[in-house]
Amino acid sequence: MSDFYNYDEEKKTYSPYDTPEPEKKPKKKGSFGTKLGKALCLGLVFGLAAGGAFWGITRAAGVNVSSKNGGNNGMNVNIVRTSSTDVQTIKGTDVSDIVQEAMPSIVAVNTQMVTTSSFFGQTYSQEGSGAGSGIIMSESEGTLYILTNYHVIQDSTSIQTTFNDGSTADATVKGYDENADIAVLTVDYQTLSDETKKNIAAAVMGDSDALEAGNGAIAIGNALGYGQSVTTGSISAVDREVQMTDGVVNLVQTDAAINPGNSGGALLNTRGEVIGVNTIKYSDTTVEGMGFAIPINSALETAKGIIDGTIVPKTDENTAYLGISGGTLDEEYASKYGYPAGIYVSMVSRGSAAQRAGLQQGDIITGFNGEAIATMEELQEKLEGCLPGDQVTLRVQRQNRQGEFTEQELATILGSKADIEQ
């Protein structure tokens, strides 16, 4: 007979065994159990386990956060990192919880610019405006540092930031790296009202090297210039190579919608940490849900260089310039006509380093500072690592009157493009 029945000796009958019910503990108001349904629904987007998990949100109180525990990542401003013990942690079960904590560190960036165009030989100037986003990195010695994209502030004549409380302040470009598409803005912290200071916070930076495809993602930014908005999705791919105008860059791919104006805003993980700087959206009628962000680790490394002065904007004055025009003479074409492969010099600019070196039209450059080079791209790469005033050597092949090529080594001091005679 089943153990779930009792035998009554007096009545000679069996009766069901009454198992006492376990004591029920009262549920706490607002406990995770009452919100499990919501968490499971959101789990379809963010990959929460069916058993449930808390979303930990790291929060920085204000912008003056100590870096005594290594939180500044080697920078001379106080960058809030998750490793810092000064960062408080709260628990949330909804995207709105994360956004509420992150929004004080996001700013709208509005720019004014002058665009020029030419028609029928006439030049016309026209004022325009642009909108983007930025991330408050830190405040140090009365200066507020804001991270954004270079293309957000490119060619701007004035920049204004709008904070979480709706107040505005003028911003100045500290510096930028065009190739990395990163810029750092500064705002005079002392000019902000006490109310604004209470309503802004330094963003908490995560670790983009730890990202995996499928992780949750939240994009915050000034979409279309209408003000801050939020989109959600997941990390579609990490370390994605994307072809840009000036070469290939490695970006984080997400299906969280990134629209015009989102550029420079934050891509967050589900702990509220900044894992990327929103930058571009792939637009095509056959493609949907392909947005990209600059990994925060590389963005902060670039920002560090901008702030400490090791990365400076490329201008005509500080860009090393050789002063030639030409093209690559590849192996196939060179062997066909009996020429050495290398960079064929078709023109030498007057007053340039190339002219001072004695380079001539028809010379073929095959070496730079003792290293062999064969293409114009390789020569440009070598020059990018130089500064005006650097002394360099060029190995060239020069044809004599008999049509034979002899090797020569020429030395010169590089100038800048601004020095070239027009």
Secondary structure as GFF3:
##gff-version 3
##sequence-region A 1 422
A	DSSP	beta_strand	5	8	.	.	.	ID=ss1
A	DSSP	beta_strand	13	16	.	.	.	ID=ss2
A	DSSP	three_ten_helix	32	35	.	.	.	ID=ss3
A	DSSP	alpha_helix	36	46	.	.	.	ID=ss4
A	DSSP	beta_strand	55	59	.	.	.	ID=ss5
A	DSSP	beta_strand	80	81	.	.	.	ID=ss6
A	DSSP	beta_strand	88	92	.	.	.	ID=ss7
A	DSSP	alpha_helix	95	102	.	.	.	ID=ss8
A	DSSP	three_ten_helix	103	105	.	.	.	ID=ss9
A	DSSP	beta_strand	106	119	.	.	.	ID=ss10
A	DSSP	beta_strand	122	140	.	.	.	ID=ss11
A	DSSP	beta_strand	143	148	.	.	.	ID=ss12
A	DSSP	alpha_helix	150	153	.	.	.	ID=ss13
A	DSSP	beta_strand	156	162	.	.	.	ID=ss14
A	DSSP	beta_strand	168	177	.	.	.	ID=ss15
A	DSSP	beta_strand	182	188	.	.	.	ID=ss16
A	DSSP	three_ten_helix	189	191	.	.	.	ID=ss17
A	DSSP	alpha_helix	194	199	.	.	.	ID=ss18
A	DSSP	beta_strand	204	205	.	.	.	ID=ss19
A	DSSP	three_ten_helix	208	210	.	.	.	ID=ss20
A	DSSP	beta_strand	216	221	.	.	.	ID=ss21
A	DSSP	three_ten_helix	223	225	.	.	.	ID=ss22
A	DSSP	beta_strand	229	244	.	.	.	ID=ss23
A	DSSP	beta_strand	247	254	.	.	.	ID=ss24
A	DSSP	beta_strand	266	268	.	.	.	ID=ss25
A	DSSP	beta_strand	274	281	.	.	.	ID=ss26
A	DSSP	beta_strand	291	295	.	.	.	ID=ss27
A	DSSP	alpha_helix	296	308	.	.	.	ID=ss28
A	DSSP	beta_strand	320	321	.	.	.	ID=ss29
A	DSSP	beta_strand	324	329	.	.	.	ID=ss30
A	DSSP	alpha_helix	331	337	.	.	.	ID=ss31
A	DSSP	beta_strand	342	348	.	.	.	ID=ss32
A	DSSP	alpha_helix	353	357	.	.	.	ID=ss33
A	DSSP	beta_strand	364	368	.	.	.	ID=ss34
A	DSSP	beta_strand	371	372	.	.	.	ID=ss35
A	DSSP	alpha_helix	376	384	.	.	.	ID=ss36
A	DSSP	beta_strand	391	399	.	.	.	ID=ss37
A	DSSP	beta_strand	405	413	.	.	.	ID=ss38
A	DSSP	beta_strand	415	416	.	.	.	ID=ss39
A	DSSP	three_ten_helix	417	419	.	.	.	ID=ss40
###
